[in-house]
Amino acid sequence: MAVWPVALPPPALSTLTESPAENTMRSTMDRGPAKLRRRTTANAYPLSFMMWLTSAEVDILKAFYDVGTFSGSEEFDFTHPRTGAALKCRFAERPSWQEREGIVYGTSISLEVMP
């Protein structure tokens, strides 16, 4: 299994976005309030953040995405930036980056934390 590259800087905690897994199903009733039920006992939840990378670090991230995770299709080991917990993750979206301040790139990362 792939491991998040140690050559990349840590995520900016001020940009970290987390939320619980979407794990309920709502059924509309003919009368009265809708019914809610749990979909599953284990579900992936979203984790996203920004990183500021150099051009060389963008190349490392791109190689990790393309080769290490087979274009985002494989899970990888990742350390939670806030808690330090070991996680199994996969990319929820392709990483994207935009040049900022010359050689620094603002990079958006969206992950799914696997159960």
N, C-alpha and C positions, 0 to 999 in steps of 0.2 A: 504494500500500500504506500502511496506517495505521502510525503510529509511537507508541510508548508515550508518554503525556503527560509533558512535562517539568515540568508544574506539580505532579506528585506527588512526595513525598519518596522517597529511596532505600529499598529494602527493608532490614529489620533483618537484618544478616548472621548474628546469633545464631539466627535462625529459619530460615535457608536449609536446604532439604533437596534433595539431588541423588542420583541413582543412575544407573547405566548402563542403557541400553535393554534391555528384555526381548526378546531376539533369538535365543533357542534354542527348538528344538522337540524334545521327548522322545518317543521311540517305545518302548513296552514290547515286549520280545521274549518268545517262548514260553519260552526258556531263556536264562540268562546276564543280564548287565547291560543296562540300557536303552541305546538308542542316542541320541546327541544330535547335532543338526546346526544349523547357522546358518540362520535363516529368510530373511534378506535382507541385502544389503550396506549398506543404509542404513535406519535406523529412528529414530523420534522417542524422546526420553527425557524423563522427568519432572523438573520444577523447581518447587518450591513455597516459599513464604515468607509472612511476616506483614508488614503495614505498619500504622502507627498514623496514622490520618487524621482531619482535622477534618471537620465536616459538609459544608463546601464541597468538600473534596477527595474525599469519597465521591460527591458529585454529578458531579465530573469523571470519576471511575472508572466510574460507572454510565453516563454518556453515552458514554464511550469503548467500553465493552462493548456497549451497545445500538446505537449508531449507527456508531462507528468500525470495529467488527469484525462488524457485523450479527449481534448476539446471540452473539458468540463463534465464528461460523462462518468468519471470515477470518483469515489470518495477519497478523502485524504485526512491525515491527522493535523489538527490545528489546536493551538492553545488559546483559550478564551482570553481576550485582551483585558477584561475587567476582573474576572475571577481567577484566572490562571488555570482553570480546569482543562483537562485533556478532552478534546471533542473529536468526533468523526463528522466531517462536513463534505459538502459538494457545492459547486457553484450553482447559484440560482439563476444567474445571468452572466453573460460574458463580461469580464472586466472592461472598463473603459477609462481612458485617460485623456487629459487635455493639458496643453502646455500652459504653464503659469510662471511668470517671473524668469524667463530665459530658459535655464536648463532644468527647472523643477516642473514636474507633472502632477497635477491633481488627479488622483486615481480613485475610482469608485469600485467597491467590492461588495457584492451581494451573495451571501451564502445561505445554505439550508443546513441547520444543525440536525444531524440524523439521530433517531432514537437509539 
